[in-house]
């Protein structure tokens, strides 16, 4: 793993974003800069960190970690479902098939948990026993495993808006997807999640919950897009401490961006008002956890250099301009 000194040195060199001429039509997401031209989409994964539906700060090496974890998982799941990957010309970049994104994402949850107002636990604690069409039993504890994973679809908000958790029936009744499309995505999402659970378990990690995004390619096929099983889209816990912490009513040991979410929440920030100033030490610790997540999940050493990410990407994308 990179040293703390290397991580701190990378802070002023974080990739805030790009605005390349010649790559195609540009769209900026919360974390990714997308360029569309002809039948390809160039996706640059920045070091921006999003939480509570807000851009919070920049985390060194985060873009590379996310892109390379997604690369690992796309390869591990391509037998279950086709995906958008063409090639990886840079550690922060994937060149993908140009797809039409479906206006929803599928959230799969294996455990009763969460800290935000969109989490199942938030609603369960208030006494609600139905969430996105899933009936939940009484008497469950926070962080307890569901009898089987539940699906909680979410509509995709316009840029700057908030996503909305709904049931599968609502997705179909609103005309977001046909019933056939929804049933296909629901089945594939559960298969992808099960593969993620199995691979993570071999590394001593629990895949707690995740989200998948889908699009249609030029032939109308629904394929997996965006990312898969990264710390931005997924929650991971350490398996060897799960039962002990659950029995004691303690929070689980996490490998994801909940660290920074909870640091913000402890200071009264949950998405409204000004983002608190985040010290470099907190950003570096968040980066360390992302890198740790990469190494734990993939079983591979994270290899990166301190340097100007923007200039490296510009060089590696030369053939696409």
Secondary structure, DSSP 8 states (H G I E B T S, - for coil): ---HHHHHHHGGG-------SSS-EEEE-SSEEEEEETTEEEEEE-SEEEETTEEEEE-TTHHHHHHHHHHHHHHHHTTTS-B-EEEEEETTEEEEE--EEEEEEEEEEEES--SSTTSHHHHHHTT--EETTEE--TT--TT-EEEEEEE--EE---TTS--EE--HHHHHHTTSS-HHHHHHHHHHHHHHHHHHHHHHHHTTEEEEEEEEEEEE-TTS-EEEES--S-TTTEEEEEGGGHHHHHHHT----B-STHHHHHHHHHTT-SSSS------HHHHHHHHHHHHHHHHHHHSS-----SS-HHHHHHHHTGGG-
